[in-house]
């Protein structure tokens, strides 16, 4: 999801980490009282505005149209994926993602059709938050962002950096940019509608469930699906925050 939040100075995001103090809760979430308040705000906005709009969008738009919209924005995202491949010196993956971008932009008609996946050029997920993690930058406290939801201080900084290279965020004129951001946001929310029932059934505390799921997923992404065994403070040394040994 994209919005003008990306323009906030990085120092504001970093300063949030200083608000936390030691608690008896999850050590990854020292800002839990603040985060829960923002989570409730986001949930209220979602129920009042975003979810109804996404539901109407899903009901009104045929599946092929929604697939084309998702493919179009996914193709634009591949530009950021490629840049972060290069920043992590993942040259083989960069070559694959470049090929994917070229095929989908040309044969796939500006990305509306995903022809690359069937050519064994799968979609990857890389962003500057992952790049920071790859090079050993600690996650910092867990952080729930207004409108964006689960994050960490490191990933919030990554959002700011990515926004300066995001073709949608940087697009002008502004009305077209805002329309594109709105369409992307609604389409993304519509694709999450089917997972809500599972979440409601699985989670006794939705906040905790979403936090743990987010942190686990981000850890997996940074290690390309093969994170090292998590160690326990009382028995082992802390786990390094990034795959330093995997550098070329």
N, C-alpha and C positions, 0 to 999 in steps of 0.2 A: 504494500500500500504506500502511496506517495502523497505528500502534501507540503505546505509551506513550512512545516516543522523543520524540514531539512535545512532551512536557513538559520536556525538557532546557532549561536556561537558554540563551538565545541567546549569552551570553558564552562558554559552553563551545565552541560551534561556531566562533565567531570566533577563539578562542585557538588552534584547530588550525592556522590559517594561519601562526602564528608558528613552527610546528615545522619548516617547510620551509627548506631552504637551497639555494643555487644548485648545480645539477648540470649535467652534459653532456646530460641527457635532454631531454624535452619541457618547455619553460619553463612550460607551462600546468599541469604536474604535478610541482611541487617536492616533494610528499609521496609520491612513487611507492613508496618502500620500505614505508611505513606502509599505503598504499592497497592494495598487492599482498597484504600480510598480511591485511587485512580482506576483500579479494576472495576469498582462499583459504578464509577462515572462512565467508563467505557461500555459497561454492560447496559446501563440505562440508555445511552445514546444508540447502541445497537438495537435494542428492543423497540425503541421509539421511532427510529429512522431507518437505519441501514438494513436490518433484517426484513422489514416490510417491503422496502424497495427491491431488495435482492430477490425476495419471494415473487413479487410481481414480475420482475425481469425474467426469472426462470420460467414462469408460467406463460409469459407472452412471447418469448423468443424460442424459435425452433432449435433443437439440439445442434444442427449443423451450423447455425449462426453463432451460437454460444461457443462452439468449438473453434470456429474461425477467429472470434474475438480473443479467446484465450491463447490461440496459436500466435496471433499478431503480437500481443504483448510479451509472450514468452520469447519470441524472436528478437524483440528489442532488448529484452533482458540478457540475451546471449552476448550482447556487446559488453556488458559489465562482467559477465562470466569470463569472457576472453581476456579482458584487461586484468582481472584478478588471477587468472591462470598464469599470465606472464609475470605478475608481481611475485608469485610463488615459485617461479621457475619450473612450472609444470609444462614443459615444452611439448611433450607428446600430446597431452590433453589439450593444450592450446591449439595445436594443429587440427585435432579432431573437432574442437568447437568452432574453429574458423571455417572448416569445411561445412559444418552444420549450418552456420550462419549464411554462407554463400549459397548453398543449395536451397535453403528455405526462403531466402530473400529473392532469388531469381526464379527457379522452377516452382517454388511454393507461393509465388505471387505476393511478395512483400511479407511473407511469413503467415499468410492466411491458411495455408495448407502445410502441414508438417510432413514433408517428404523425406527428411533426413533420418528420422527414427527408423523407418523401414529400410534405410540404407546402412543400418548398424552404426548410426551416429547419434547416440542417446543424449538426452537433455542432462546437463550437469548443473550443479548449484554451487556457485562461488560468489562471494561478496567481500567487501573490504574488512568487515568484521572477522570473517574467516581468515583473510590474509594476515590481519594483526595476530590472530591466534596461532597461525602457522609459524610466525616468526617469534613466538614466545611471549606476546603481550597477555597479561593476565585478564581474565574475564571481568574482574571488578564485581561489585554487587549486582545481584539481580535487580532489574528495573522495569517497571510497567510504565510504558509511555502513553500519554493521552492520545486516544484515537488509534494508535498503532498496536498497543498491547505488549505482550511479553518481549523483553529484551535484556541486555546487560549494559553496563556503562561502556564496555568495549564495543558492543554491537551498535549502540546508539551513536558513538563516534563514527563507526563504519558507515552508518546510514548517511551521515552528513557528507562524508567523503564521496560515497557512491553517487550522491545526488548531483555532484558537480560534473559527472560524466553520464548521467542518465539522460538518454535522448528525449524521454517524455518530459521530465522535469525542466530540462533546458530548452524545450521547444517554445517558439514564439510564432504567432501572437499569443498573448496570455489567455484569451478566451478559449482558443483551441487547446492549449495546454491543460487548462482546468477541466475542460470537457473530457479530454483523454484520461486524466487522472480519475475523474468521477466514474467513467465507464470501466476502467481497470479495477477500481475499488469495488464497484457493484458486482462485476463479474467474478472477482475473487471471492467475495462473500457468498455469492450464489453457489459456487462450487463447494462451499463448506457446509451448506445446509444439511446435506445428508449425513454428516458426521455428528451433528448435534445430539441426536437421539442416543447414539453410542456413548457420547460424553456424559449425558445426563444419567445414563444407567450405570456407568463405570465409576463416576466420581462422587465420593461422599462430600468432598470439598473441592469445588471446581477450581478455585484459585490455586490450591496446592497441586491439583492434577495438571493444570496448564503450565504452572511453573516447572514442575519436574519434567514434564514432557518436552518443554521448550529447551531446557538445559541439556537434557539427554540427547535431543536431536542435534543441537548445535555442536555438542562434543563429537557426535558421530560424523557430522559434516567436516569438521576441522581435520579429523583423522581419516577422511575418505572412507568411512564405514568400518574402520578397523581400530577403534580406540583401545589403548592398553587397559589392562585390568585395573579397576579402581581400587585404591588402597585405603585402608582405614588409619586415621591419624594415630590411634592408640597402639597400633601394631607395626605399621610400615611408614616409610618415608612418604611425603606428599607426592601426588602424581604431578608431573610437569604439565603445564597448561598448554603446551604445543608440541608437535612432533619434531623436535629439533633434530633427531637422528635421521629424519627422512629428507633433509636438504640435500640437493645434488652436491 
